[in-house]
Amino acid sequence: MSTAKKPKPATLAISAGRPDPAPDAPLNPPIILSSTFHAGGPLGYGRYGNESWSALESAIGAFECGSTLVFSSGMAAISAVFSILPVGAVVTASHQGYSGVMTLLGSLEASGKIEVRFVDVSNTEEVLTALPGTALLWLESPTNPTLAVADLPRIISAAKKEGCGVAVDNTFATPLVQQPLLMGADIVVHSVTKYFAGHSDLVMGSLSTQDPALLIRLSDARKFGGAIPGPFEAWLALRGLRTFPLRFERAQENALELATRLSIHPKVDRVFYPGLPSDPQHMRATSFMKGFGAVLSFSLKSGAEQADRVCESSLIITYATSLGGIESLWERRRRWANESSSVPESLIRLSVGCEDVEDLWEDIVQSLENA
Ligand SMILES: Cc1ncc(COP(=O)(O)O)c(C=O)c1O
């Protein structure tokens, strides 16, 4: 009987999704550029499957402990989940999560497809009260961009007892910090665009599940919805994933240091980062998370205009949307019309990258001073 242990994350990132070893077999999976395959095999057609996707899927699946499907974007993966809900289904979701999801939920509700109950996911009682009648509980934790932490173990277990489906967007935390499928969630979602790919050079999403019947439904949603990734992007994402633990650990270390320094900067009103002992979510986060991630937000004592100028003044940190790449990015979130009005006007979201932390701090200080 094999006693092989599951490799640790740094090893998994390097070893997962490789072709089987054989003389002259390549170390890396090939990029399969074909829409068409000879008849008789399991793939059938380029919208149904591709070896470049399956290499990436097996690697992400090993991290999230579930079978995985990759999609053309994070939003395509999320849309596939909502697409399998029956008309009139009740979705309970965070009132302040990624703005793209909030907008999508709003439009699905306006068209009569679903009913949405928005809740504050950091308020466990509020979430539990909304569970009866919920078909799908949509969780994002920590949330984008205020880093609110949901008590995932307690909420997921209560939702499963109530018979609700549970999906968790794990983009911010990543499986290095928490593994929602192991807590009982049905689906884990990623914007692969972010930490997995890690180099701001592609857009892709994934869904992972341990439920074989659900996997077939989600696979059919991809097959017939058509939101498939390109083989080159899948290959590139797997190349990026090889260094995901290295990048994430460095970025996370930088984030804690910058959050700590920002929290005592005279121009900063509040720092949103669950790794700070002063953060209202800190105790909860330490109870089940293995880290706090590498995105932090902070609001200024002055207003939106000043915050825009801070973002424009940086020399190292790029003024741009997105997160999870090796390079640090920041932006004022309310510059987007569809960002939640509960997000402070002057809130700047900073995706901390892997640069030298002293260079980043110097850049933040000079931007705050020069704005
Ligand atoms: C938490 C979260 N989920 C999902 C998405 C959507 O992913 P994508 O941009 O890959 O479609 C984003 C994008 O920023 C996000 O921040």
The ligand as an SDF file (V2000), in Angstrom:
LIG
                    3D

 16 16  0  0  0  0  0  0  0  0999 V2000
  -12.6360   38.6050   -5.6470 C   0  0  0  0  0  0  0  0  0  0  0  0
  -12.7880   38.5760   -7.1290 C   0  0  0  0  0  0  0  0  0  0  0  0
  -13.5210   37.6140   -7.7010 N   0  0  0  0  0  0  0  0  0  0  0  0
  -13.6860   37.5590   -9.0360 C   0  0  0  0  0  0  0  0  0  0  0  0
  -13.1290   38.5020   -9.8690 C   0  0  0  0  0  0  0  0  0  0  0  0
  -13.3680   38.4180  -11.3570 C   0  0  0  0  0  0  0  0  0  0  0  0
  -12.2750   37.8310  -11.9970 O   0  0  0  0  0  0  0  0  0  0  0  0
  -11.8240   38.1490  -13.5110 P   0  0  0  0  0  0  0  0  0  0  0  0
  -11.3930   39.5680  -13.5590 O   0  0  0  0  0  0  0  0  0  0  0  0
  -10.7430   37.1520  -13.7460 O   0  0  0  0  0  0  0  0  0  0  0  0
  -13.0250   37.9110  -14.3740 O   0  0  0  0  0  0  0  0  0  0  0  0
  -12.3560   39.5250   -9.3200 C   0  0  0  0  0  0  0  0  0  0  0  0
  -11.7410   40.5450  -10.1970 C   0  0  0  0  0  0  0  0  0  0  0  0
  -11.1550   41.4950   -9.7350 O   0  0  0  0  0  0  0  0  0  0  0  0
  -12.1880   39.5600   -7.9140 C   0  0  0  0  0  0  0  0  0  0  0  0
  -11.4600   40.5290   -7.3200 O   0  0  0  0  0  0  0  0  0  0  0  0
  1  2  1  0
  2  3  1  0
  2 15  2  0
  3  4  2  0
  4  5  1  0
  5  6  1  0
  5 12  2  0
  6  7  1  0
  7  8  1  0
  8  9  2  0
  8 10  1  0
  8 11  1  0
 12 13  1  0
 12 15  1  0
 13 14  2  0
 15 16  1  0
M  END
$$$$
